[in-house]
Amino acid sequence: MRWTTLRTEPLGLSRGGRLTARGVPILVLLVMLGGCRVDMHVQPSHAPLDRSEFFADGSSARPLVPETVPRGFLREDEHLYAGRVNGQDVTEFPFTIDEAVLSRGQERFNIFCSTCHGATGRGDGMIVRRGFQAPPTFHQDRLREAPVGHFFNVATNGFGAMPDYAPLVPVHDRWAIIAYIRALQLSQHAGVEDVPGEERQQLERRPQGQ
Ligand code: HEC
């Protein structure tokens, strides 16, 4: 069929393409049909934790089957996720600590911990200066000798007056923070023998008092 021979009158259009009297109800019907669309996103549904008559307990959803592990949440690696293996705090980091990890740790420590522990870990952060209970300094033998797993546990589960940081700081960042705390501890407890050879000579050449 060629376009010129197409008959448009039954559809409510004149030959000139204008709407005829019959065309008006057809147009209205077409517009209304458009509104009848039912899509997935407009179907009746419950928001999470909504109340519902559907289940006898009044909840709109079923509880998780016990022991169900959501995808991506299997935490088999005790060393990494608990910082404790067979009930003992681990003494090694679960992954290699390089410069990138340390600077990430520094950034995260300054955001999440320095407010109380202070930028150098002496327990004199801004919140403490405003009256919050002072944490112990990291620069004491007990905490210098404490295994890295202890720090990870404190950050993960909280400790006395200190809240836990697991919901705010992801696992790898928590370890990065602990690595930075170790660096802080070293920085405040270094002897002249820790200074690299060339710089040490410079230090020794410099006259006293300058
Ligand atoms: C709101 C303040 C506050 C923040 C922020 C905070 N801490 Fe603490 N932290 C404390 C206090 C207070 C204590 C002492 C708690 C006690 O003995 O009751 C403490 C204790 C500690 C201890 C010593 C535990 C021991 O064996 O004595 C470690 C380690 C520690 N915090 C790590 C962290 C790390 C890591 C972060 C950051 C992720 C952090 N804290 C953030 C307040 C804070």
Boltz pocket constraint, residues with backbone or C-beta under 6 A from the ligand:
constraints:
  - pocket:
      binder: B
      contacts: [[A, 108], [A, 109], [A, 112], [A, 113], [A, 114], [A, 115], [A, 116], [A, 117], [A, 127], [A, 132], [A, 133], [A, 134], [A, 135], [A, 136], [A, 150], [A, 151], [A, 154], [A, 155], [A, 159], [A, 160], [A, 161], [A, 162], [A, 163], [A, 165], [A, 169], [A, 177], [A, 178]]
      max_distance: 6.0
